[in-house]
Amino acid sequence: GGGGKGKSRGAGSAGKGGGESPMALRKVLKLKECDPAFDLRNKVKGTKCVNLHHIHDETGAQVWVVGERGEPIRLEVAANDQGVLDRGLAMAKELIKSVFK
């Protein structure tokens, strides 16, 4: 039997690369519920997460898509600076709009 430990929620680092300091400011954008066949998560991320990388490159804000299958999808934006967070949020909102067009 595979009696392994269950995943603890919120513990450890979700991102690859490690050594990233946790961002001081964080904001969560909830996305509209939609048909699971629409594959919202991957549409928001883009191919190889290109959309999320683009926002990071442009603004310095970290962006990631949160929410398992069957859960509402959310976009988390984090930064160490309010101006960076605001720009990241603005771009994230534009991204969401373009996905739902």
C-alpha positions in Angstrom: 0.0 0.0 0.0 1.1 3.6 -0.7 0.6 5.1 2.8 2.4 8.4 1.9 1.7 11.7 3.6 -1.0 13.9 2.2 -0.2 17.2 0.6 -0.3 20.0 3.2 -2.1 23.1 1.9 -0.1 26.3 1.7 3.1 24.8 2.9 6.4 24.8 0.9 7.1 26.7 -2.3 4.8 26.1 -5.3 7.2 27.7 -7.8 10.2 26.1 -9.5 13.7 27.4 -8.9 13.5 27.8 -5.1 15.2 30.5 -3.2 12.6 33.1 -4.1 11.8 35.4 -1.3 8.1 35.6 -0.5 6.5 38.7 -1.9 5.2 41.2 0.6 2.1 42.3 -1.3 -0.4 39.8 -2.8 -3.8 40.1 -4.5 -6.1 37.4 -5.7 -8.4 37.9 -8.8 -11.3 35.5 -9.0 -12.2 34.4 -12.5 -15.7 33.8 -13.8 -17.0 30.3 -13.6 -17.1 28.7 -17.0 -17.4 25.4 -18.9 -14.7 23.0 -17.8 -14.2 22.2 -21.5 -13.1 25.8 -22.0 -9.8 25.0 -20.2 -9.6 28.4 -18.6 -6.5 27.6 -16.6 -4.4 26.9 -19.7 -5.9 29.8 -21.7 -4.9 32.2 -19.0 -1.4 30.7 -18.7 -0.7 30.6 -22.4 1.7 28.1 -24.1 4.5 27.3 -21.6 3.1 30.0 -19.3 4.0 32.7 -21.8 1.3 35.1 -20.6 2.4 34.9 -16.9 6.1 35.4 -17.9 5.1 38.4 -20.1 3.4 40.1 -17.1 6.5 39.4 -14.9 8.9 40.7 -17.6 6.9 43.9 -18.1 6.0 44.7 -14.5 8.2 42.6 -12.1 5.1 41.2 -10.5 4.8 37.4 -10.0 1.6 35.9 -11.4 0.3 32.4 -11.1 -2.9 30.5 -11.7 -4.4 28.8 -8.6 -7.3 26.4 -8.3 -7.5 22.6 -8.9 -9.9 20.9 -11.2 -13.4 21.6 -9.9 -12.3 24.6 -7.9 -12.8 28.2 -9.1 -9.8 29.4 -11.0 -8.0 32.4 -9.4 -5.1 34.5 -10.6 -2.7 35.5 -7.8 -0.5 38.6 -8.3 2.4 39.3 -5.9 5.0 42.0 -5.6 7.2 43.8 -3.1 6.1 47.2 -4.2 2.6 48.7 -4.5 3.3 50.3 -7.9 4.6 46.9 -9.3 1.5 45.2 -7.8 -0.8 47.7 -9.4 0.8 47.4 -12.9 0.8 43.6 -12.6 -2.9 43.6 -11.6 -3.8 45.9 -14.5 -2.0 43.5 -17.0 -3.6 40.5 -15.3 -7.1 42.0 -15.7 -6.4 42.8 -19.4 -5.2 39.2 -19.9 -8.5 37.9 -18.3 -10.6 40.1 -20.6 -8.7 38.9 -23.7 -9.3 35.3 -22.6 -13.0 35.8 -22.3 -13.5 37.6 -25.6 
